[in-house]
Amino acid sequence: GSFAKWKAEGRPTSTESCRVTAVDGKSQPDDSWWATADEVLAAIDDGGVCTLNALPAALHAGEVEWDIAARAIAGSQNTPFSGVLDPETGTLRSDDELRAYFQLVGGKEDKRVISYCGGGIAATLVGFALRRIGYSNVGVYDGSLNEWSRNGELPMETGD
């Protein structure tokens, strides 16, 4: 949700500072949650991988100017990040709605799914939504169009 939703539900808020207690522990990063430019490039001709552009449809289709790239990575499908959110609450849509949303563009639980956007932020929300509904082979291309569009040898197109 959002802070606005939190307040609308009458949940407690405070302007007081708080202390956080440190804990011992080490995280175990999982590199499979990320995708590299090389993996995205290989995915273009791989029917076993679904590449999703989390940017708005107008950017995917090249209908507007943008300083990064008003185009898409070749072969990618458009799933704007806004589509995973309920417009009334700002929270993630229901699991059934999310499944239907991703199935429209070829997302399948048994496929590798790579999400990207301009700089990896919106793509992370799409990746999170996919994980939430049971997709286990999801990677976020963190470099996204910031990295991809700087290399003139990497294929781009205007999407559908």
C-alpha positions in Angstrom: 0.0 0.0 0.0 1.1 3.5 0.7 1.4 6.0 3.5 -1.9 7.6 2.4 -3.6 4.2 2.7 -2.0 3.5 6.1 -3.4 6.9 7.4 -6.8 6.3 5.8 -7.1 3.1 7.7 -6.5 4.9 11.0 -3.2 3.2 11.7 -0.8 4.8 14.1 1.8 7.3 13.0 4.4 9.3 14.9 6.9 12.1 14.4 9.1 10.8 17.2 12.5 9.3 16.3 12.9 5.6 17.0 15.9 3.3 17.7 16.5 0.2 15.7 18.2 -2.7 17.4 21.1 -4.3 15.5 21.0 -8.0 14.9 23.7 -10.5 13.9 23.2 -12.2 10.7 24.4 -12.5 7.1 22.3 -12.4 4.0 22.7 -14.9 1.3 22.3 -13.1 -2.0 20.8 -15.1 -4.8 22.1 -14.0 -8.2 19.3 -15.8 -10.0 17.0 -12.9 -9.0 19.0 -10.6 -11.3 19.6 -10.7 -15.0 22.6 -9.3 -17.0 22.7 -7.6 -20.4 24.2 -10.8 -21.8 21.3 -12.9 -20.5 18.8 -10.4 -21.9 20.5 -10.5 -25.3 20.4 -14.3 -25.3 16.7 -14.2 -24.3 15.7 -12.4 -27.5 15.8 -15.6 -29.5 15.0 -17.9 -26.7 11.3 -19.0 -26.6 11.8 -20.3 -23.1 12.3 -16.8 -21.7 9.8 -14.0 -21.5 11.2 -10.4 -21.3 8.9 -7.8 -19.9 9.2 -4.0 -20.2 7.7 -2.4 -17.0 7.5 1.1 -18.5 4.3 2.8 -19.7 2.9 1.6 -23.1 3.7 5.0 -24.8 7.4 4.6 -24.1 7.4 0.9 -25.1 5.8 1.9 -28.4 8.2 4.8 -29.0 5.3 7.3 -29.1 7.0 9.8 -26.8 10.5 11.3 -26.5 12.5 10.3 -23.5 16.2 11.0 -22.8 17.0 7.3 -22.1 15.2 5.5 -24.9 11.6 5.7 -26.1 11.9 2.2 -27.5 12.0 -1.3 -26.2 14.5 -4.1 -26.0 13.9 -6.2 -29.1 11.4 -9.0 -28.5 10.1 -7.7 -25.2 6.5 -7.5 -24.1 5.0 -4.5 -22.4 3.6 -4.9 -18.8 3.5 -1.4 -17.3 4.2 -1.5 -13.6 1.0 0.4 -13.0 -0.9 -2.6 -14.1 0.1 -4.6 -11.1 -1.4 -2.0 -8.7 -5.0 -1.5 -7.7 -5.7 2.1 -8.7 -8.0 2.7 -5.7 -5.6 1.5 -3.0 -2.1 1.5 -4.5 -1.6 -2.0 -3.3 -0.9 -5.0 -5.5 -3.8 -6.5 -7.3 -5.2 -9.9 -6.3 -3.2 -13.0 -7.2 -5.8 -14.0 -9.8 -5.7 -10.5 -11.4 -1.9 -10.6 -11.5 -1.9 -14.1 -13.1 -4.3 -12.9 -15.8 -2.1 -9.8 -16.4 1.1 -11.7 -16.9 -0.5 -14.6 -18.9 -1.7 -12.0 -21.5 1.9 -11.4 -22.5 3.2 -14.9 -22.4 4.4 -15.1 -18.8 4.3 -18.7 -17.6 5.4 -20.1 -14.2 7.7 -22.6 -15.9 9.5 -19.9 -18.0 12.3 -17.6 -17.0 10.9 -14.1 -16.9 13.1 -11.1 -17.0 11.7 -7.6 -16.2 13.4 -4.3 -17.1 12.5 -0.6 -17.2 14.5 2.6 -17.3 16.7 2.0 -14.4 15.5 -1.1 -12.6 13.0 0.4 -10.2 9.7 -0.3 -11.9 11.1 -3.7 -13.0 11.6 -4.7 -9.4 7.9 -4.1 -8.7 7.0 -6.3 -11.6 9.5 -9.0 -10.5 8.1 -8.8 -6.9 4.5 -9.3 -8.2 5.6 -12.3 -10.3 7.3 -13.9 -7.3 4.3 -13.2 -5.1 2.0 -15.3 -7.5 4.4 -18.2 -7.6 6.8 -17.6 -10.5 10.1 -18.9 -9.2 12.4 -18.1 -12.1 12.3 -14.3 -12.2 15.2 -12.0 -12.9 15.3 -8.2 -12.8 17.6 -6.6 -15.3 18.9 -3.8 -13.0 20.9 -2.1 -15.7 17.7 -1.8 -17.8 17.5 0.8 -20.6 20.1 3.0 -18.8 22.7 0.4 -19.7 21.1 -1.2 -22.8 20.5 1.9 -24.8 24.1 3.1 -24.4 25.3 0.2 -26.5 24.4 0.9 -30.1 25.0 -2.8 -31.0 22.2 -4.1 -28.7 18.9 -4.5 -30.6 16.0 -2.2 -29.8 12.6 -1.7 -31.5 9.4 0.1 -30.9 7.0 -2.3 -29.3 3.4 -3.1 -30.0 
